[in-house]
Amino acid sequence: MIQSLMSGSFNLYKDIVDLGPLVELIEAEGKHVFYEKNEYLLCQGEVEKHISLLKSGYCRYVRLKSDGEEAVVGFAMAGEFVTDFNNGVRHLPSIVSMIASTRVEAYRLPLDYFVNKAKEIDREFLYHASEALFRMVYMRMTDLYALTPAERYSEFVKAYPDVISTIKTWELASYLRITPQHLIRIKKSR
């Protein structure tokens, strides 16, 4: 059987790092915020200043292509964190934008505060978080080469069976690096 990133969950970092205490922190101390559909949580080129925990809705991570079109490079669903963590902790400009694809309810904390609290809970937090993010990205990259679009779609469905019907076809097709028509054919053949 093919070992894929999404055999656990799409955002693998959740399976590698114990985030329970950090979820409690952001729920207790975070600012309760809402983002409307297509509202930016972060624009490409800005420095990330926050971390958000989604309570409802979902966000897409996008990078602009040379022709100005959006390339969907990831998603964050309810119960997951939304942030450009690696660039944010280093105070570097983000290479992605994060956009609410639906109305989103979230709790938000300043990223520096969150990281300092996380290091109080686990001195090795930055190491563990960076390792988890690297493994997730590496698995996604190798999945692009090893799995067909239909297999990647199937794995995505397994990871998010409850939200697959709410994700827009063009967003998922962009993430899978296929046309929306190809995705529709894959869905029909299942």
FIFIVEX-325977 format. One line per field, with one value per residue (C-alpha): x, y, z. Coordinates in Angstrom, 1 decimal, decimal comma. Layout:
c1: c(X | ...)
c2: c(Y | ...)
c3: c(Z | ...)
***
This chain:
c1: c(0,0 | 1,2 | 2,3 | 1,0 | 1,0 | -2,8 | -3,1 | -3,3 | -4,5 | -3,9 | -2,1 | 0,3 | 1,8 | -1,3 | -0,3 | 3,3 | 3,2 | 1,1 | -1,0 | -3,5 | -2,1 | -1,6 | -5,2 | -6,3 | -4,1 | -5,5 | -9,1 | -8,6 | -6,5 | -7,2 | -9,3 | -12,6 | -12,7 | -14,6 | -13,4 | -15,8 | -15,6 | -12,6 | -11,2 | -7,4 | -5,9 | -2,5 | -1,3 | 1,7 | 4,7 | 3,5 | 5,2 | 2,9 | 2,0 | -0,8 | -1,7 | -5,4 | -7,2 | -10,2 | -13,5 | -15,6 | -15,1 | -11,9 | -9,1 | -7,0 | -3,3 | -2,4 | 0,6 | 0,4 | 1,7 | 3,7 | 0,5 | -1,2 | -3,5 | -3,9 | -2,3 | -3,9 | -1,0 | -2,8 | -5,9 | -6,7 | -9,9 | -11,9 | -9,8 | -6,5 | -4,1 | -3,8 | -0,4 | 2,7 | 4,6 | 8,2 | 8,4 | 6,5 | 8,8 | 11,7 | 9,9 | 10,3 | 7,8 | 5,2 | 5,4 | 1,7 | -1,6 | -4,2 | -7,8 | -11,1 | -12,9 | -16,0 | -17,1 | -14,5 | -14,8 | -11,4 | -9,4 | -6,3 | -3,2 | -0,1 | 2,4 | 5,4 | 3,3 | 2,1 | 5,6 | 6,9 | 4,1 | 4,7 | 8,3 | 7,3 | 5,2 | 7,9 | 11,4 | 11,9 | 8,6 | 10,3 | 12,4 | 9,4 | 7,1 | 9,7 | 10,4 | 6,7 | 6,2 | 9,2 | 7,9 | 4,4 | 5,8 | 8,2 | 5,4 | 3,2 | 6,1 | 6,8 | 3,0 | 3,0 | 5,5 | 4,4 | 0,6 | -1,8 | -4,3 | -7,1 | -5,0 | -4,3 | -8,0 | -8,9 | -6,4 | -7,8 | -11,3 | -10,2 | -8,6 | -11,6 | -14,8 | -17,0 | -15,9 | -15,1 | -18,5 | -18,0 | -14,6 | -15,0 | -14,0 | -11,6 | -9,8 | -9,3 | -8,4 | -5,8 | -4,3 | -4,3 | -2,6 | -5,4 | -8,2 | -11,6 | -12,9 | -10,4 | -11,5 | -15,2 | -14,2 | -12,4 | -15,4 | -17,7 | -15,5 | -15,5)
c2: c(0,0 | 3,5 | 5,5 | 9,0 | 12,1 | 12,1 | 8,6 | 10,4 | 13,9 | 16,5 | 18,9 | 16,3 | 18,6 | 17,9 | 14,2 | 14,9 | 17,7 | 17,7 | 20,8 | 20,2 | 22,8 | 25,3 | 24,9 | 25,5 | 28,6 | 30,2 | 29,3 | 30,9 | 34,0 | 34,5 | 37,2 | 35,9 | 37,0 | 36,5 | 36,7 | 37,0 | 34,9 | 36,0 | 38,2 | 37,9 | 36,7 | 37,4 | 38,8 | 37,4 | 39,7 | 40,7 | 39,5 | 37,1 | 38,6 | 36,2 | 32,7 | 31,7 | 28,6 | 28,0 | 27,1 | 27,0 | 27,4 | 26,9 | 28,9 | 28,4 | 29,1 | 30,6 | 31,8 | 34,0 | 32,5 | 34,5 | 35,2 | 36,6 | 33,7 | 32,0 | 28,6 | 26,9 | 25,3 | 24,3 | 24,4 | 24,9 | 23,5 | 23,9 | 22,8 | 23,7 | 26,6 | 29,2 | 31,0 | 31,3 | 29,9 | 29,4 | 32,8 | 34,5 | 33,3 | 34,6 | 37,9 | 37,2 | 38,2 | 35,5 | 33,7 | 32,8 | 34,5 | 33,0 | 33,7 | 32,7 | 30,5 | 30,6 | 32,7 | 31,8 | 31,9 | 31,8 | 32,7 | 34,8 | 35,5 | 37,5 | 34,9 | 36,1 | 35,7 | 32,3 | 31,1 | 32,3 | 30,5 | 27,4 | 27,4 | 27,7 | 24,5 | 22,7 | 24,1 | 22,1 | 23,5 | 25,4 | 22,3 | 20,0 | 22,4 | 23,0 | 19,2 | 18,5 | 21,2 | 20,0 | 16,4 | 17,6 | 19,6 | 16,8 | 14,3 | 16,6 | 17,2 | 13,5 | 12,8 | 15,1 | 12,8 | 9,4 | 9,6 | 10,3 | 13,2 | 10,6 | 9,0 | 12,4 | 13,3 | 10,0 | 10,6 | 14,2 | 12,8 | 10,3 | 13,1 | 15,4 | 13,4 | 15,9 | 19,0 | 17,6 | 18,7 | 22,3 | 22,9 | 24,7 | 22,6 | 25,2 | 25,4 | 21,6 | 21,3 | 24,0 | 22,2 | 18,9 | 20,7 | 19,6 | 21,4 | 21,6 | 19,5 | 16,7 | 16,9 | 16,5 | 13,4 | 12,0 | 12,6 | 11,0 | 7,9 | 7,2)
c3: c(0,0 | -0,8 | 2,3 | 1,9 | 3,9 | 4,2 | 5,6 | 8,9 | 8,4 | 5,7 | 8,1 | 9,5 | 12,1 | 14,3 | 14,4 | 15,3 | 17,9 | 21,0 | 20,5 | 23,3 | 25,7 | 22,9 | 21,8 | 25,4 | 25,5 | 22,3 | 23,3 | 26,7 | 25,8 | 22,1 | 20,6 | 19,2 | 15,5 | 12,4 | 8,8 | 5,9 | 2,8 | 0,7 | 3,5 | 3,8 | 7,1 | 5,7 | 2,3 | 0,5 | 1,3 | 4,7 | 7,9 | 9,9 | 13,3 | 14,5 | 14,8 | 14,5 | 15,6 | 13,3 | 15,1 | 11,9 | 8,2 | 6,3 | 4,7 | 1,6 | 1,4 | -2,0 | -3,8 | -6,8 | -10,1 | -12,6 | -14,5 | -11,4 | -10,9 | -7,5 | -6,9 | -3,9 | -2,0 | 1,2 | 3,4 | 7,1 | 8,4 | 11,6 | 14,6 | 12,8 | 13,1 | 10,4 | 10,2 | 8,2 | 11,2 | 9,9 | 8,3 | 11,1 | 13,9 | 11,8 | 11,0 | 7,2 | 4,6 | 3,8 | 0,5 | 0,7 | 1,4 | 3,7 | 2,6 | 4,2 | 1,7 | 3,8 | 6,7 | 9,4 | 13,2 | 14,9 | 18,0 | 17,3 | 19,4 | 18,6 | 17,2 | 19,3 | 22,5 | 21,4 | 20,7 | 24,1 | 25,9 | 23,8 | 24,8 | 28,4 | 27,9 | 25,9 | 25,7 | 22,4 | 20,9 | 18,0 | 17,1 | 17,2 | 15,3 | 12,6 | 12,3 | 11,9 | 9,3 | 7,3 | 7,4 | 6,2 | 3,3 | 2,3 | 2,2 | 0,2 | -2,3 | -2,7 | -3,0 | -6,0 | -7,7 | -6,5 | -6,5 | -9,3 | -8,9 | -8,3 | -5,5 | -4,0 | -4,2 | -2,5 | 0,3 | 0,8 | 1,0 | 3,6 | 5,6 | 5,4 | 4,7 | 6,4 | 4,5 | 1,0 | -0,2 | 0,9 | -0,7 | -4,0 | -7,1 | -8,4 | -5,1 | -4,8 | -8,4 | -8,1 | -5,0 | -6,9 | -9,9 | -12,3 | -14,1 | -12,5 | -15,4 | -14,6 | -10,9 | -11,9 | -13,9 | -10,9 | -8,7 | -11,2 | -11,5 | -7,7)
***
